[in-house]
């Protein structure tokens, strides 16, 4: 069944957009941009609060370089099903539930004849989802992560405090309440550009702001008690895992203030085929920075994908 896509806001090329139901009954929006004689398929995995149209310029660059592309609205955001009556609440039952969404996206790729080889560009929450997918053995030949959520930028004390408060809140039936210090306002609507933690590039900020003002579903407020508890617990669980044996580039903004840069560095030091790259002057959303920055990140990523050894099962 065809799903809407806001081409007037996004620009670029319209995708094949569709509704699909996950194995646990959540309706999500998926999108595909097939390219003739494709060099491979890139899964673009967005972060918390994000939606498919936000990445239209990135997708266009990917397709112009000969790769097909796929993207998804994760459950609870974008045009996908919300998990609470309050559509501005960022809520999920378990972080692992996002794997159902990724599985559904991969099934959609098969439907569209996008059989690989598969590559991944994953941002923030998408980085946690993508990393877990690699741990599950899903068939990706190489990956790029930007500001991956392999840790949250909080002190050891506050992480433990948040876990305790989250667990108490859940036991008291508050799992769908906004986490302390958050509310129903999108970061784009509650902050001004000079003090924002997402991007240093004003045109990108203005574009994202126009999106959330134009389509109410594109706006998402703070996370629930459950979401925060699950996020901290999941990122701690990741610390004890072994890095997958695929080539990886991980880009983190020099001024990153949302995810845990030391945790990301530590992970990349344990990634045999991985490289950590600090992006000078950048904030959290590397792919929403200046055209020069985005072009450089994509150029390095696509070169990595072109050189990646393709396993027989992916051909």
N, C-alpha and C positions, 0 to 999 in steps of 0.2 A: 504494500500500500504506500503510495507516494506521500511524503511529508513535506511541509512547507520549507522554503529556503528563501531568505531575505536578500536577494541579489542586489536590490537597490541600495541596501546598506553595505553589503560586503564588497561589491564590485568583482572583477575577475570573471571566471567562468563558472556557470551554474553546474552543480554536481548532479549525480543521480542520488536523490535524497529519499529516504524511506523510513517508515516505522517498522520496527521489529520487536517481538516479544522475547524476553530472556527466559531461561529455563525456570526461573522463579516467578514469572508472570509480570515483570515490569516492562512497560512499553518505553523503548528508547528510540532516539532519532540517530540514524546513521547516514553517512554520505560517502560517495565514491567518485573519484575523478579518473576514469580509465584513460590511459595514453596508448596510442597505437605503437606497436613494436617497443613496448616498455622495457626499460632496463631492470625493472623490479618494482615492488610495491612497498611504499612507505606508509606505515601506520603512524599518524600524528595523534598523540595521546595528550589531551589538554589537562590543565590543572583545575583545582577547585574553583568554582564560580564561573568557569569558562564555557564557551559554546562554539559551534562549528564556524559560524560566520567570522568570528574574531581572527581566524587564521587564513582568511581568503588570500591575502598577499603572499603569505608563506607558501600556501598550496600552489598558487600560480607559478612561483619560482621553481618549485619542485617539478611541476608538470612541464614547464618550459625546458627543464634539463633532462627530460626524457623518462621520468619516473611516474608511475601511477601513484595515487594517494588516496587514503581513507582517513576519516575522522568521525568522532562520536560525541554526542552529548551524554555524559555520564548520568546515571540515575540521580534524581534530585536536583538537576540543574539544566540550564538551557531549555529546550522544548520537551525533554524527556519527563517521564512521570515524576512528580514530587512524592516524597515519602511522608509528608505531613500536610495537613490542611493549610498551614501557613507556607505559602509558596516561596517566601523569602528566607526560610530557615534552611540552613545547610545541614542536612541530616542523612545518616546512613545507619543501618543496623550493625553491619560489620564492614570494615575496609575490604575484606576479602570478597564481599559481594560484588565489588566492581569487576572481579574476574568474569562474572557471568556476562557483563556488558561487553568485555573484550572478546569473549568467546562468540558472542552474537555478532560482533563486528567482523570477526574472522569468517564466520559462516556467510555473512553478507558478501564478503570478498569472493568467496568461492562461487556464490550465485552469479556474481558479475564477471567471472572468469579471471579474476586477479589471483593467480595461483603462485605468485612469487617469482624469484626469491624475495623474501620478506625482510624489511628493515624497519627500524623504529626511531622516531624522534619524540621524546617524551618530556613533558614539562611538569615540574612541581609534584602535585598529587599523581599526575600521569607517570612521573618517574617512579613512584612507589608501586603503582599498579604494574608498570612495565617491568620493573625489577622482579616482582613476584611472578610475573608471567615467564620470565627467563628461568626462574627457579623451578617453575612447573615444567620446563622443557618445551615451551611453545616454540615453533620453528622460525626463529629470527637469526639472520646471519651476522648482523652488526647493529649497533644502536648508538644514538646520541641522546644525552640527557642534558636538560637545561634547568638549573636550580632544582634538582630532584629532591623530593621530600623523603630523604633518608634520615632525617632528624629535623626537629623544629627548633628555631632560634630562641631557646629559653634556657635559663640556668638550670643546673642539676637540681637545685632546691625547688624551683618553680615547676619543673617537670614532675617531680615526685608529688608536690602539692596538688598539681592539676590532676594527677592520677587518683589521688585520694579523694579530692573534691568530686571528680567525675564518677568514681565508684559510689560515693555516698549519694550523689545526685540521682544516679541510675536506680539505686535501691529505694530511694524516696519517690520514685515515679517521675523524676524530672528529666529523663533522658531526652525528651523532645523540647526542653527549655533551652533558650539561648545560653551559651557558656558565659560565665562571669566576664564582664568587660566588653561583651559584644551585644549587638542589637540587630534590628531588621534592616539596617541601612547598608547598601553596597558601599564598598570602600571608595568607589568612584564618586558617590554622591555625598559621602561624609568627609572627604578630604579634599584639599586644594592641591593643584599640581606641584607647587614648590615644596610641599612637605610629604609628597607621596612616596611609597616604598616599592612601586612597580616599575617605573620607567623614567628615564631622563629626557625622553624624546616627546616634546609637547604635541606634535601632530598625532602620535599614536594615542596619547592620553585623551585628546579631544575626540578622536574617532571612537574609542571605547566608551567614552562618556555619552556620545550621541547614540550609540547602540543601546545602552541600558535605559536611556530616556525614551527611545523609540519603541522598544519591545519589552514589556514588563517582565516577561519570562527570562530575559537576559540578565536581569538584576538578581543578585543573591546576597543576603545579609550574612550575619555571623554563623558559626557552626553551633550545633547542639552540644549538650553535655556528652552525649553518646559519641558524636563524631570526634570530639577532642580526645576523649578517653581512648577510642579505637586508634586514632592517629598516633598518639604517643606510644601506646602499647605495640602497635605494628612496627613503628620505626625502631623500637628497642629490640624487637624480635629479629629484625633484619641484621642487627649488629653481629649476630652469631652465625650468619650464613656464609658460605663460600662463594666467592665471585664466579659467575659463569665464564666459560671458556670461549667467549666471542669478543671481537674487537669493539672497543667503546671509547667515545669521547664524551667528557663531561664538562660543560661550561657553567661557570658560576660568576655572577656579577661581583666586581670588586667591592661594591657597597651593599652586598646581600644582607638583608635584615629579617627575612621571613623564615628561611630554612637554615639548617645548622651546617655552616661551611666546614668547621673542623671534622664533623662526622662524615661529610662528603669526601674531604681530603683523605681521611683514614680509610674509607672504602676504596678509593681509587689507588691508594698505595698497596692494597691487597688484590688489585685487579691485574692479572698478568698481562693482558692485552689492552689495558686501559690507560688513558691520559687525562689528567686534570688540567683545565685551562681557565685561568682567571681572566675575566673580560674587563679591561680597564674602564673605570668610571661607570659601569653598568649597575642597574638595580636588579630586582628579582626576575623580571620578565625579559629575558635576553632577546627573544624573538619579537618583542615590541619596542626594541631600542631603535637607534638610527638606522637608515637604510644601509650604511656602510657596515655597521656591526652585524646586522642580520645577514647581509650578503656574505660576509666573511665566515660566519658560523655555518651557514648553509653550504658554502663552497667546501669547507673542511669536512662537513658531514657527508656530502655527496661523493667526495673523493674517497672517504673511508668506505662507503658502500660499494663504490665501483671496484675497489681493490679487495674487498672481503672475499674469502674463499667460500664458494657456494657448495653446501653439502648436497650429495646426490638426491636426498629426499626432497630438496627444495626445487629441483629442476623439473 
